[in-house]
Amino acid sequence: MAAGILKREGGRRIRRHRPMAEINVTPFVDVMLVLLVVFMVTAPLLSVGVPVDLPKTEAAAINTPDEPIVLTINAKGEIFIQETVVPFDNLAPRLAAITGAKPDTRIFVRGDKSIPYGTVMTVMGQIAAAGYSKVSLLAEMPDTGKKKK
C-alpha cells in the first residue's frame, strides 16, 4: 500500500496528511532585518561620551585606522579618559595602565571652549611628561553652509 493512503472498508480511499517537517524561516529573517535596522540607527548614538562644546576650526579631519584614547576636559575642568573621571594627579599612571605603557599610542584631547587655554596646556604637558608624543587637539568643523560675518 502506498504511503499516506489508507483503505477503508467501503472501498473508498482516504488520504492522511503527514505533518510538514520544514521550518518556515521567513518570520525569522524579517525579525533579523528589523533588528539590523534598529542597531544601525542606534549605534552612532551610543558613542557620544561626555558632552563638550568644542571650538570650531578649518583643519581637515584626521582619518586613521587604530582606535585612539580620547581625553576630555569639560566646562567644569574635570578630566575624563573616555568616559571615566580621572583626577589630574592620577592622569599619567592611568594612561600608562590603559595603554600598556606604549608611548606611540595616539591621544586626542577634547577641551570645552569655555575653559582657559592654560588648563588644556597643563593637561597636555602632563601627557607629554608621561612620555606620549602623539597628542592631538580635537575641534568641531564649522558650518560651511552659513555665511561668515
C-alpha positions in Angstrom: 0.0 0.0 0.0 1.3 3.5 -0.8 2.5 5.7 2.0 -0.1 8.2 3.1 -3.1 6.3 1.6 -5.4 4.3 3.8 -8.0 1.9 2.6 -11.5 1.8 4.2 -13.9 -1.0 4.4 -16.3 0.7 1.9 -13.6 0.6 -0.8 -13.0 4.4 -0.7 -9.6 5.7 -0.2 -8.8 8.4 2.3 -5.5 10.4 2.2 -3.9 11.0 5.5 -1.8 14.2 5.6 1.6 14.0 7.2 2.8 16.9 9.3 5.2 19.2 7.5 8.8 18.8 8.7 10.1 22.1 7.2 10.8 25.2 9.3 9.5 28.4 7.9 12.4 30.9 8.2 10.6 33.9 6.7 9.5 35.4 10.1 13.0 34.8 11.5 14.5 36.7 8.6 12.0 39.5 9.0 12.8 39.9 12.7 16.6 39.9 12.0 16.2 42.6 9.3 14.2 44.8 11.7 16.9 44.3 14.4 19.6 45.1 12.0 18.0 48.4 11.1 17.4 49.3 14.7 21.0 48.6 15.7 22.3 50.6 12.7 20.3 53.6 13.7 21.1 53.4 17.4 24.8 52.5 17.3 26.1 56.0 16.4 24.0 57.5 19.3 25.7 55.2 21.9 29.2 56.5 21.3 28.6 60.2 22.3 30.6 60.1 25.6 31.0 63.2 27.7 29.1 66.3 26.4 31.6 69.1 25.5 31.1 72.3 23.4 34.1 72.1 21.1 35.6 75.1 19.4 35.3 75.3 15.6 38.3 75.1 13.2 39.1 74.9 9.5 41.5 72.0 9.8 40.9 68.8 7.9 39.5 65.7 9.7 42.0 63.0 10.8 41.4 59.6 9.3 43.5 56.8 11.0 42.8 53.1 11.3 43.6 52.4 15.0 41.5 53.5 18.0 42.9 56.5 19.9 42.4 57.3 23.5 40.1 60.3 24.0 40.8 62.6 26.9 38.1 65.2 27.6 38.1 68.3 29.7 34.6 69.5 30.4 33.4 73.0 31.2 33.9 72.4 35.0 37.6 71.5 34.4 37.0 67.8 35.1 39.3 65.4 33.2 37.8 62.2 31.6 39.6 59.3 29.9 37.0 58.0 27.5 34.0 58.4 29.9 35.7 57.9 33.3 36.6 60.8 35.6 40.3 60.9 36.4 42.0 63.3 38.9 44.8 65.4 37.4 47.4 63.7 39.7 46.4 60.2 38.5 46.4 61.1 34.8 49.8 59.8 33.8 49.5 56.5 35.8 46.0 55.8 34.4 47.2 56.5 30.8 50.1 54.1 31.4 47.8 51.4 32.7 45.3 51.8 29.8 47.9 51.9 27.0 50.3 49.3 28.5 53.0 52.0 28.7 53.2 52.3 24.9 54.4 55.8 24.1 53.3 55.7 20.5 49.6 55.5 21.5 47.5 58.3 19.9 45.7 60.5 22.4 43.0 63.0 21.4 42.4 65.9 23.8 38.9 67.5 23.7 38.6 70.7 25.7 35.4 72.7 26.2 35.7 76.1 24.6 34.8 77.9 27.9 37.8 76.6 29.9 41.1 78.5 30.0 43.7 77.7 27.4 46.2 77.2 30.2 44.1 74.3 31.6 44.3 72.4 28.3 48.1 73.1 28.0 48.6 71.9 31.6 46.9 68.6 30.8 48.8 68.3 27.5 52.0 68.9 29.4 51.2 66.2 31.9 50.6 63.8 29.0 53.8 64.8 27.3 55.7 64.4 30.6 54.3 60.8 30.8 56.1 60.1 27.5 53.3 60.3 25.0 54.3 62.1 21.8 51.2 61.6 19.6 48.8 64.0 21.3 46.2 65.9 19.2 43.6 68.5 19.9 40.1 68.0 18.7 37.7 70.7 17.4 34.4 70.9 15.6 34.3 71.7 11.9 32.5 75.0 11.3 29.2 75.0 9.4 30.1 75.6 5.8 26.5 76.4 4.7 26.3 79.6 6.9 27.7 83.0 5.7 30.6 84.4 7.7 30.3 87.9 9.1 
